[in-house]
Amino acid sequence: MDGKMLARLGAVVFVSLAITATAIEMARKETVPDTEHARAVEPARDPLRDGQRRCQQLGQAAASDAACLRVWAESRDRFLGRAPAPAIPPTKGQ
């Protein structure tokens, strides 16, 4: 068998595999999700996120706003996976 014949045989095998794969893909039936009963799911409101939005809208004034400082501390604690800091630190006399 010479090189030309081997190249032709390889090309015929390749083309036949490509045609077979195309026929299988075209014969496959696609399942369409049932959108008739689908409904929009509204995410639960997150008060922390609302506070962050409020602070974002305040701009530079948010740096001196006590509520924004509290929101940022809570956000940082949530991100780092820490328990939130107590609102009022205990005194030594108690």
N, CA, C and O atoms as CSV, one atom per row, in Angstrom:
chain,resi,resn,atom,element,x,y,z
A,1,MET,N,N,0.847,-1.159,0.000
A,1,MET,CA,C,0.000,0.000,0.000
A,1,MET,C,C,0.901,1.233,0.000
A,1,MET,O,O,1.762,1.377,0.868
A,2,ASP,N,N,0.707,2.104,-0.955
A,2,ASP,CA,C,1.539,3.293,-1.022
A,2,ASP,C,C,0.926,4.435,-0.201
A,2,ASP,O,O,-0.184,4.296,0.312
A,3,GLY,N,N,1.621,5.533,-0.076
A,3,GLY,CA,C,1.197,6.651,0.774
A,3,GLY,C,C,-0.071,7.320,0.304
A,3,GLY,O,O,-0.872,7.783,1.116
A,4,LYS,N,N,-0.262,7.377,-1.031
A,4,LYS,CA,C,-1.465,8.012,-1.572
A,4,LYS,C,C,-2.712,7.233,-1.184
A,4,LYS,O,O,-3.729,7.807,-0.795
A,5,MET,N,N,-2.613,5.927,-1.298
A,5,MET,CA,C,-3.752,5.063,-0.985
A,5,MET,C,C,-4.071,5.145,0.509
A,5,MET,O,O,-5.240,5.169,0.893
A,6,LEU,N,N,-3.051,5.186,1.339
A,6,LEU,CA,C,-3.251,5.271,2.787
A,6,LEU,C,C,-3.886,6.614,3.154
A,6,LEU,O,O,-4.737,6.669,4.041
A,7,ALA,N,N,-3.487,7.683,2.491
A,7,ALA,CA,C,-4.066,9.001,2.754
A,7,ALA,C,C,-5.531,9.035,2.346
A,7,ALA,O,O,-6.353,9.609,3.061
A,8,ARG,N,N,-5.872,8.439,1.224
A,8,ARG,CA,C,-7.268,8.386,0.782
A,8,ARG,C,C,-8.121,7.581,1.749
A,8,ARG,O,O,-9.238,7.976,2.081
A,9,LEU,N,N,-7.590,6.458,2.197
A,9,LEU,CA,C,-8.319,5.618,3.143
A,9,LEU,C,C,-8.561,6.377,4.452
A,9,LEU,O,O,-9.651,6.311,5.020
A,10,GLY,N,N,-7.540,7.097,4.925
A,10,GLY,CA,C,-7.702,7.899,6.148
A,10,GLY,C,C,-8.746,8.989,5.970
A,10,GLY,O,O,-9.531,9.254,6.881
A,11,ALA,N,N,-8.760,9.621,4.802
A,11,ALA,CA,C,-9.738,10.674,4.528
A,11,ALA,C,C,-11.151,10.115,4.490
A,11,ALA,O,O,-12.080,10.736,5.008
A,12,VAL,N,N,-11.322,8.940,3.877
A,12,VAL,CA,C,-12.648,8.309,3.797
A,12,VAL,C,C,-13.131,7.950,5.202
A,12,VAL,O,O,-14.298,8.168,5.528
A,13,VAL,N,N,-12.252,7.406,6.031
A,13,VAL,CA,C,-12.635,7.049,7.403
A,13,VAL,C,C,-13.017,8.310,8.180
A,13,VAL,O,O,-14.015,8.315,8.901
A,14,PHE,N,N,-12.237,9.367,8.038
A,14,PHE,CA,C,-12.530,10.608,8.745
A,14,PHE,C,C,-13.875,11.191,8.325
A,14,PHE,O,O,-14.669,11.591,9.177
A,15,VAL,N,N,-14.134,11.243,7.036
A,15,VAL,CA,C,-15.394,11.791,6.530
A,15,VAL,C,C,-16.571,10.951,6.999
A,15,VAL,O,O,-17.608,11.494,7.380
A,16,SER,N,N,-16.421,9.621,6.976
A,16,SER,CA,C,-17.531,8.771,7.411
A,16,SER,C,C,-17.812,8.958,8.907
A,16,SER,O,O,-18.971,8.939,9.321
A,17,LEU,N,N,-16.771,9.136,9.714
A,17,LEU,CA,C,-16.987,9.392,11.143
A,17,LEU,C,C,-17.666,10.742,11.360
A,17,LEU,O,O,-18.540,10.869,12.217
A,18,ALA,N,N,-17.266,11.747,10.584
A,18,ALA,CA,C,-17.878,13.063,10.711
A,18,ALA,C,C,-19.353,13.029,10.328
A,18,ALA,O,O,-20.178,13.655,10.992
A,19,ILE,N,N,-19.690,12.308,9.269
A,19,ILE,CA,C,-21.089,12.190,8.837
A,19,ILE,C,C,-21.896,11.441,9.884
A,19,ILE,O,O,-23.030,11.825,10.170
A,20,THR,N,N,-21.341,10.383,10.464
A,20,THR,CA,C,-22.048,9.618,11.487
A,20,THR,C,C,-22.302,10.480,12.728
A,20,THR,O,O,-23.402,10.464,13.281
A,21,ALA,N,N,-21.298,11.222,13.157
A,21,ALA,CA,C,-21.470,12.086,14.332
A,21,ALA,C,C,-22.513,13.162,14.075
A,21,ALA,O,O,-23.300,13.488,14.964
A,22,THR,N,N,-22.527,13.718,12.866
A,22,THR,CA,C,-23.514,14.737,12.518
A,22,THR,C,C,-24.917,14.149,12.506
A,22,THR,O,O,-25.853,14.787,12.988
A,23,ALA,N,N,-25.080,12.958,11.971
A,23,ALA,CA,C,-26.394,12.321,11.920
A,23,ALA,C,C,-26.902,12.018,13.330
A,23,ALA,O,O,-28.086,12.198,13.615
A,24,ILE,N,N,-26.026,11.564,14.201
A,24,ILE,CA,C,-26.436,11.269,15.585
A,24,ILE,C,C,-26.854,12.558,16.289
A,24,ILE,O,O,-27.854,12.580,17.005
A,25,GLU,N,N,-26.099,13.619,16.089
A,25,GLU,CA,C,-26.418,14.893,16.743
A,25,GLU,C,C,-27.740,15.463,16.240
A,25,GLU,O,O,-28.513,16.026,17.015
A,26,MET,N,N,-27.996,15.317,14.951
A,26,MET,CA,C,-29.248,15.836,14.393
A,26,MET,C,C,-30.444,15.002,14.816
A,26,MET,O,O,-31.555,15.523,14.921
A,27,ALA,N,N,-30.237,13.725,15.059
A,27,ALA,CA,C,-31.339,12.855,15.453
A,27,ALA,C,C,-31.699,13.011,16.928
A,27,ALA,O,O,-32.791,12.631,17.350
A,28,ARG,N,N,-30.783,13.568,17.702
A,28,ARG,CA,C,-31.033,13.733,19.134
A,28,ARG,C,C,-32.141,14.753,19.338
A,28,ARG,O,O,-32.142,15.812,18.710
A,29,LYS,N,N,-33.084,14.433,20.216
A,29,LYS,CA,C,-34.175,15.350,20.511
A,29,LYS,C,C,-33.779,16.196,21.710
A,29,LYS,O,O,-33.311,15.687,22.729
A,30,GLU,N,N,-33.975,17.488,21.564
A,30,GLU,CA,C,-33.659,18.395,22.657
A,30,GLU,C,C,-34.849,18.488,23.596
A,30,GLU,O,O,-35.999,18.561,23.165
A,31,THR,N,N,-34.551,18.483,24.871
A,31,THR,CA,C,-35.619,18.664,25.849
A,31,THR,C,C,-35.694,20.145,26.180
A,31,THR,O,O,-34.715,20.749,26.616
A,32,VAL,N,N,-36.854,20.711,25.969
A,32,VAL,CA,C,-37.075,22.119,26.230
A,32,VAL,C,C,-37.668,22.245,27.630
A,32,VAL,O,O,-38.658,21.581,27.937
A,33,PRO,N,N,-37.089,23.072,28.473
A,33,PRO,CA,C,-37.653,23.219,29.807
A,33,PRO,C,C,-39.057,23.804,29.752
A,33,PRO,O,O,-39.376,24.636,28.902
A,34,ASP,N,N,-39.864,23.355,30.660
A,34,ASP,CA,C,-41.255,23.799,30.716
A,34,ASP,C,C,-41.295,25.202,31.308
A,34,ASP,O,O,-41.144,25.376,32.517
A,35,THR,N,N,-41.497,26.200,30.455
A,35,THR,CA,C,-41.511,27.579,30.923
A,35,THR,C,C,-42.907,28.044,31.278
A,35,THR,O,O,-43.087,29.154,31.779
A,36,GLU,N,N,-43.890,27.209,31.024
A,36,GLU,CA,C,-45.269,27.598,31.314
A,36,GLU,C,C,-45.485,27.791,32.811
A,36,GLU,O,O,-46.177,28.716,33.236
A,37,HIS,N,N,-44.891,26.916,33.596
A,37,HIS,CA,C,-45.092,26.974,35.029
A,37,HIS,C,C,-43.960,27.689,35.751
A,37,HIS,O,O,-43.938,27.751,36.981
A,38,ALA,N,N,-43.039,28.217,34.998
A,38,ALA,CA,C,-41.917,28.919,35.616
A,38,ALA,C,C,-42.389,30.264,36.142
A,38,ALA,O,O,-43.217,30.935,35.524
A,39,ARG,N,N,-41.856,30.642,37.279
A,39,ARG,CA,C,-42.212,31.936,37.837
A,39,ARG,C,C,-40.934,32.608,38.324
A,39,ARG,O,O,-39.946,31.949,38.650
A,40,ALA,N,N,-40.980,33.872,38.363
A,40,ALA,CA,C,-39.812,34.616,38.805
A,40,ALA,C,C,-39.700,34.508,40.321
A,40,ALA,O,O,-40.660,34.755,41.051
A,41,VAL,N,N,-38.525,34.140,40.769
A,41,VAL,CA,C,-38.287,34.037,42.195
A,41,VAL,C,C,-37.595,35.313,42.639
A,41,VAL,O,O,-36.509,35.643,42.162
A,42,GLU,N,N,-38.227,36.020,43.548
A,42,GLU,CA,C,-37.650,37.258,44.035
A,42,GLU,C,C,-36.758,36.948,45.227
A,42,GLU,O,O,-37.202,36.323,46.190
A,43,PRO,N,N,-35.516,37.375,45.169
A,43,PRO,CA,C,-34.619,37.080,46.285
A,43,PRO,C,C,-35.063,37.804,47.548
A,43,PRO,O,O,-35.690,38.862,47.494
A,44,ALA,N,N,-34.723,37.211,48.679
A,44,ALA,CA,C,-35.080,37.828,49.950
A,44,ALA,C,C,-34.297,39.127,50.130
A,44,ALA,O,O,-33.141,39.230,49.720
A,45,ARG,N,N,-34.935,40.100,50.739
A,45,ARG,CA,C,-34.289,41.381,50.970
A,45,ARG,C,C,-33.235,41.232,52.062
A,45,ARG,O,O,-33.495,40.649,53.115
A,46,ASP,N,N,-32.065,41.753,51.805
A,46,ASP,CA,C,-30.973,41.705,52.766
A,46,ASP,C,C,-30.781,43.112,53.323
A,46,ASP,O,O,-30.380,44.017,52.592
A,47,PRO,N,N,-31.066,43.302,54.617
A,47,PRO,CA,C,-30.931,44.654,55.170
A,47,PRO,C,C,-29.487,45.173,55.129
A,47,PRO,O,O,-29.262,46.377,55.013
A,48,LEU,N,N,-28.517,44.265,55.223
A,48,LEU,CA,C,-27.125,44.691,55.142
A,48,LEU,C,C,-26.832,45.269,53.764
A,48,LEU,O,O,-26.166,46.298,53.645
A,49,ARG,N,N,-27.327,44.611,52.733
A,49,ARG,CA,C,-27.109,45.103,51.368
A,49,ARG,C,C,-27.801,46.451,51.161
A,49,ARG,O,O,-27.261,47.339,50.502
A,50,ASP,N,N,-28.995,46.593,51.727
A,50,ASP,CA,C,-29.690,47.880,51.620
A,50,ASP,C,C,-28.881,48.980,52.308
A,50,ASP,O,O,-28.793,50.097,51.799
A,51,GLY,N,N,-28.297,48.669,53.456
A,51,GLY,CA,C,-27.468,49.640,54.157
A,51,GLY,C,C,-26.233,50.003,53.357
A,51,GLY,O,O,-25.820,51.163,53.335
A,52,GLN,N,N,-25.641,49.015,52.700
A,52,GLN,CA,C,-24.471,49.290,51.859
A,52,GLN,C,C,-24.837,50.202,50.696
A,52,GLN,O,O,-24.069,51.097,50.341
A,53,ARG,N,N,-26.001,49.980,50.102
A,53,ARG,CA,C,-26.455,50.849,49.005
A,53,ARG,C,C,-26.643,52.286,49.495
A,53,ARG,O,O,-26.251,53.243,48.827
A,54,ARG,N,N,-27.259,52.416,50.693
A,54,ARG,CA,C,-27.482,53.733,51.269
A,54,ARG,C,C,-26.149,54.452,51.493
A,54,ARG,O,O,-26.007,55.634,51.179
A,55,CYS,N,N,-25.186,53.724,52.035
A,55,CYS,CA,C,-23.870,54.325,52.292
A,55,CYS,C,C,-23.164,54.680,50.990
A,55,CYS,O,O,-22.441,55.674,50.923
A,56,GLN,N,N,-23.369,53.884,49.977
A,56,GLN,CA,C,-22.760,54.164,48.679
A,56,GLN,C,C,-23.314,55.464,48.113
A,56,GLN,O,O,-22.583,56.249,47.510
A,57,GLN,N,N,-24.607,55.685,48.312
A,57,GLN,CA,C,-25.228,56.895,47.796
A,57,GLN,C,C,-24.806,58.136,48.589
A,57,GLN,O,O,-24.829,59.251,48.068
A,58,LEU,N,N,-24.420,57.931,49.847
A,58,LEU,CA,C,-23.971,59.065,50.653
A,58,LEU,C,C,-22.635,59.608,50.166
A,58,LEU,O,O,-22.347,60.796,50.311
A,59,GLY,N,N,-21.834,58.741,49.595
A,59,GLY,CA,C,-20.547,59.168,49.072
A,59,GLY,C,C,-19.551,59.433,50.186
A,59,GLY,O,O,-19.403,58.615,51.094
A,60,GLN,N,N,-18.870,60.566,50.125
A,60,GLN,CA,C,-17.825,60.908,51.084
A,60,GLN,C,C,-18.381,61.080,52.493
A,60,GLN,O,O,-17.666,60.828,53.463
A,61,ALA,N,N,-19.624,61.496,52.632
A,61,ALA,CA,C,-20.231,61.709,53.946
A,61,ALA,C,C,-20.390,60.398,54.717
A,61,ALA,O,O,-20.536,60.412,55.939
A,62,ALA,N,N,-20.363,59.272,54.013
A,62,ALA,CA,C,-20.534,57.974,54.666
A,62,ALA,C,C,-19.367,57.644,55.588
A,62,ALA,O,O,-19.523,56.842,56.509
A,63,ALA,N,N,-18.206,58.242,55.361
A,63,ALA,CA,C,-17.033,57.963,56.188
A,63,ALA,C,C,-17.217,58.447,57.617
A,63,ALA,O,O,-16.557,57.946,58.528
A,64,SER,N,N,-18.100,59.410,57.827
A,64,SER,CA,C,-18.330,59.913,59.184
A,64,SER,C,C,-19.706,59.527,59.716
A,64,SER,O,O,-20.085,59.954,60.807
A,65,ASP,N,N,-20.449,58.737,58.975
A,65,ASP,CA,C,-21.785,58.310,59.397
A,65,ASP,C,C,-21.670,57.061,60.260
A,65,ASP,O,O,-21.078,56.068,59.836
A,66,ALA,N,N,-22.232,57.099,61.467
A,66,ALA,CA,C,-22.128,55.979,62.405
A,66,ALA,C,C,-22.825,54.729,61.867
A,66,ALA,O,O,-22.336,53.615,62.054
A,67,ALA,N,N,-23.964,54.915,61.201
A,67,ALA,CA,C,-24.691,53.762,60.658
A,67,ALA,C,C,-23.865,53.077,59.568
A,67,ALA,O,O,-23.860,51.850,59.472
A,68,CYS,N,N,-23.176,53.855,58.758
A,68,CYS,CA,C,-22.355,53.272,57.695
A,68,CYS,C,C,-21.153,52.539,58.275
A,68,CYS,O,O,-20.769,51.476,57.786
A,69,LEU,N,N,-20.565,53.110,59.318
A,69,LEU,CA,C,-19.451,52.419,59.959
A,69,LEU,C,C,-19.896,51.078,60.527
A,69,LEU,O,O,-19.153,50.099,60.459
A,70,ARG,N,N,-21.096,51.026,61.085
A,70,ARG,CA,C,-21.647,49.780,61.623
A,70,ARG,C,C,-21.929,48.779,60.489
A,70,ARG,O,O,-21.653,47.587,60.623
A,71,VAL,N,N,-22.479,49.276,59.381
A,71,VAL,CA,C,-22.763,48.413,58.227
A,71,VAL,C,C,-21.469,47.839,57.675
A,71,VAL,O,O,-21.409,46.653,57.352
A,72,TRP,N,N,-20.446,48.653,57.562
A,72,TRP,CA,C,-19.169,48.181,57.031
A,72,TRP,C,C,-18.531,47.156,57.957
A,72,TRP,O,O,-17.939,46.181,57.492
A,73,ALA,N,N,-18.647,47.370,59.264
A,73,ALA,CA,C,-18.090,46.407,60.220
A,73,ALA,C,C,-18.819,45.068,60.108
A,73,ALA,O,O,-18.192,44.009,60.135
A,74,GLU,N,N,-20.145,45.123,59.984
A,74,GLU,CA,C,-20.917,43.883,59.856
A,74,GLU,C,C,-20.595,43.178,58.545
A,74,GLU,O,O,-20.484,41.953,58.506
A,75,SER,N,N,-20.445,43.946,57.477
A,75,SER,CA,C,-20.097,43.370,56.180
A,75,SER,C,C,-18.725,42.699,56.233
A,75,SER,O,O,-18.544,41.602,55.705
A,76,ARG,N,N,-17.769,43.360,56.868
A,76,ARG,CA,C,-16.422,42.802,57.002
A,76,ARG,C,C,-16.451,41.513,57.823
A,76,ARG,O,O,-15.792,40.534,57.474
A,77,ASP,N,N,-17.223,41.520,58.919
A,77,ASP,CA,C,-17.324,40.322,59.753
A,77,ASP,C,C,-17.962,39.170,58.980
A,77,ASP,O,O,-17.530,38.023,59.099
A,78,ARG,N,N,-18.979,39.475,58.198
A,78,ARG,CA,C,-19.639,38.426,57.406
A,78,ARG,C,C,-18.683,37.854,56.381
A,78,ARG,O,O,-18.632,36.640,56.183
A,79,PHE,N,N,-17.917,38.729,55.721
A,79,PHE,CA,C,-16.968,38.287,54.709
A,79,PHE,C,C,-15.881,37.413,55.315
A,79,PHE,O,O,-15.513,36.389,54.739
A,80,LEU,N,N,-15.369,37.808,56.467
A,80,LEU,CA,C,-14.287,37.066,57.104
A,80,LEU,C,C,-14.773,35.856,57.885
A,80,LEU,O,O,-13.960,35.055,58.348
A,81,GLY,N,N,-16.080,35.709,58.040
A,81,GLY,CA,C,-16.624,34.549,58.735
A,81,GLY,C,C,-16.497,34.652,60.247
A,81,GLY,O,O,-16.496,33.638,60.945
A,82,ARG,N,N,-16.390,35.860,60.748
A,82,ARG,CA,C,-16.278,36.056,62.185
A,82,ARG,C,C,-17.644,36.340,62.777
A,82,ARG,O,O,-18.556,36.794,62.086
A,83,ALA,N,N,-17.773,36.062,64.094
A,83,ALA,CA,C,-18.988,36.435,64.800
A,83,ALA,C,C,-19.009,37.955,64.915
A,83,ALA,O,O,-17.966,38.575,65.125
A,84,PRO,N,N,-20.181,38.556,64.781
A,84,PRO,CA,C,-20.228,40.012,64.872
A,84,PRO,C,C,-19.763,40.484,66.243
A,84,PRO,O,O,-19.995,39.828,67.258
A,85,ALA,N,N,-19.107,41.627,66.247
A,85,ALA,CA,C,-18.614,42.194,67.502
A,85,ALA,C,C,-19.804,42.636,68.354
A,85,ALA,O,O,-20.818,43.069,67.806
A,86,PRO,N,N,-19.703,42.537,69.681
A,86,PRO,CA,C,-20.808,42.975,70.529
A,86,PRO,C,C,-21.030,44.476,70.382
A,86,PRO,O,O,-20.090,45.240,70.164
A,87,ALA,N,N,-22.285,44.880,70.505
A,87,ALA,CA,C,-22.626,46.291,70.316
A,87,ALA,C,C,-21.992,47.151,71.399
A,87,ALA,O,O,-21.465,48.225,71.110
A,88,ILE,N,N,-22.040,46.685,72.654
A,88,ILE,CA,C,-21.463,47.436,73.761
A,88,ILE,C,C,-20.458,46.510,74.437
A,88,ILE,O,O,-20.848,45.456,74.940
A,89,PRO,N,N,-19.181,46.871,74.464
A,89,PRO,CA,C,-18.203,45.991,75.096
A,89,PRO,C,C,-18.432,45.942,76.605
A,89,PRO,O,O,-18.754,46.961,77.216
A,90,PRO,N,N,-18.266,44.753,77.214
A,90,PRO,CA,C,-18.488,44.647,78.657
A,90,PRO,C,C,-17.422,45.422,79.416
A,90,PRO,O,O,-16.277,45.521,78.976
A,91,THR,N,N,-17.815,45.971,80.567
A,91,THR,CA,C,-16.873,46.726,81.393
A,91,THR,C,C,-16.244,45.801,82.417
A,91,THR,O,O,-16.764,44.714,82.667
A,92,LYS,N,N,-15.132,46.213,83.014
A,92,LYS,CA,C,-14.423,45.368,83.967
A,92,LYS,C,C,-15.174,45.227,85.276
A,92,LYS,O,O,-14.967,44.238,85.979
A,93,GLY,N,N,-16.017,46.144,85.630
A,93,GLY,CA,C,-16.734,46.102,86.890
A,93,GLY,C,C,-17.839,45.053,86.917
A,93,GLY,O,O,-18.347,44.744,87.995
A,94,GLN,N,N,-18.214,44.516,85.822
A,94,GLN,CA,C,-19.352,43.578,85.799
A,94,GLN,C,C,-18.920,42.156,85.890
A,94,GLN,O,O,-19.758,41.254,85.883
